[in-house]
Amino acid sequence: MRHLICAALFLAPFFSGAGELVRNAVITEVASSSGNKDVFYVKLSGGTGPCANGSVEFPANQSQSEQSYNQAFSIALAAAMSGKKIRIHNYSNNECGGANFIGIFTN
């Protein structure tokens, strides 16, 4: 039992960041589609994570709801217009083509 607990404590930090695609990036472009797919797209500058200095797609079919998808698009637009840093998450894996969360940092 002791070995199981030690293994869990050792491995926990490796899984805690799973799904975070980028943190502290700035959005340089927002597009309503990409490659004729049902997604919206953001191009990023800076940040850390597997999608830093790249692009991220938000597929409509991976969003929790239509309202959540529309909110994510609005947040992306607000971040692009304000120049604030953002973080983006994919609840399923670490693929840049499947994001379903975005947040804006105020400072």
C-alpha positions as CSV (number, residue, x, y, z in Angstrom):
1,M,0.0,0.0,0.0
2,R,2.8,2.4,0.9
3,H,4.4,1.9,-2.6
4,L,1.1,2.6,-4.3
5,I,0.7,5.9,-2.4
6,C,4.3,6.9,-3.1
7,A,3.8,6.1,-6.8
8,A,0.6,8.2,-6.9
9,L,2.3,11.2,-5.2
10,F,5.2,10.9,-7.6
11,L,3.1,10.8,-10.8
12,A,0.5,13.4,-9.8
13,P,2.5,16.4,-11.0
14,F,3.0,14.9,-14.4
15,F,-0.8,14.7,-15.0
16,S,-1.9,17.9,-13.3
17,G,-1.1,20.0,-16.4
18,A,-2.5,17.6,-18.9
19,G,-4.8,19.4,-21.3
20,E,-3.3,22.9,-20.9
21,L,-2.4,23.9,-24.4
22,V,-0.9,27.3,-23.8
23,R,-0.5,29.9,-21.0
24,N,0.5,33.5,-21.1
25,A,0.1,33.9,-24.8
26,V,-1.3,36.9,-26.8
27,I,-3.9,36.3,-29.6
28,T,-2.7,37.9,-32.8
29,E,-5.6,36.7,-35.1
30,V,-9.1,35.3,-34.6
31,A,-10.9,33.6,-37.5
32,S,-14.4,32.3,-37.8
33,S,-13.3,29.1,-39.5
34,S,-10.2,27.2,-40.5
35,G,-9.8,24.9,-43.5
36,N,-13.6,24.9,-44.1
37,K,-14.2,23.2,-40.7
38,D,-16.8,24.0,-38.1
39,V,-14.2,25.6,-35.8
40,F,-13.0,29.0,-34.8
41,Y,-9.2,29.6,-34.9
42,V,-6.8,31.7,-32.9
43,K,-3.2,32.5,-33.8
44,L,-0.9,33.0,-30.8
45,S,2.3,34.8,-30.0
46,G,4.4,33.8,-27.0
47,G,3.3,31.7,-24.1
48,T,4.3,28.3,-22.8
49,G,2.8,24.9,-23.6
50,P,2.5,22.6,-26.6
51,C,0.7,25.3,-28.7
52,A,2.8,28.3,-27.8
53,N,3.7,30.5,-30.8
54,G,1.3,28.5,-32.9
55,S,-2.4,28.3,-33.5
56,V,-5.4,26.6,-31.8
57,E,-8.7,25.5,-33.1
58,F,-12.0,25.4,-31.1
59,P,-14.2,22.7,-32.8
60,A,-17.9,23.3,-32.2
61,N,-18.6,19.6,-31.6
62,Q,-16.1,19.5,-28.7
63,S,-17.7,22.4,-26.8
64,Q,-19.9,21.7,-23.7
65,S,-22.8,23.5,-25.4
66,E,-23.5,26.1,-28.1
67,Q,-23.6,28.8,-25.5
68,S,-20.2,27.7,-24.2
69,Y,-18.8,27.8,-27.7
70,N,-20.2,31.3,-28.3
71,Q,-18.7,32.5,-25.0
72,A,-15.3,31.1,-26.0
73,F,-15.4,33.0,-29.3
74,S,-16.4,36.2,-27.5
75,I,-13.6,35.7,-24.9
76,A,-11.1,35.2,-27.8
77,L,-12.3,38.4,-29.5
78,A,-12.0,40.3,-26.2
79,A,-8.5,39.0,-25.6
80,A,-7.4,39.8,-29.1
81,M,-8.8,43.4,-29.0
82,S,-7.4,44.1,-25.5
83,G,-4.0,42.4,-26.0
84,K,-4.4,40.6,-22.7
85,K,-2.7,37.3,-22.1
86,I,-4.7,34.1,-22.2
87,R,-4.7,30.4,-21.4
88,I,-6.3,27.7,-23.5
89,H,-7.3,24.2,-22.4
90,N,-8.3,21.0,-24.1
91,Y,-10.2,18.7,-21.7
92,S,-9.6,15.6,-23.8
93,N,-5.9,15.7,-24.7
94,N,-3.1,18.0,-25.6
95,E,-4.0,18.5,-29.3
96,C,-4.0,22.1,-30.5
97,G,-6.9,21.3,-32.8
98,G,-9.4,20.4,-30.0
99,A,-9.6,23.3,-27.5
100,N,-12.7,23.9,-25.5
101,F,-11.7,26.4,-22.8
102,I,-10.2,29.9,-22.9
103,G,-9.6,32.4,-20.1
104,I,-8.2,36.0,-20.1
105,F,-5.7,37.1,-17.5
106,T,-6.4,40.6,-16.2
107,N,-2.8,41.5,-15.2
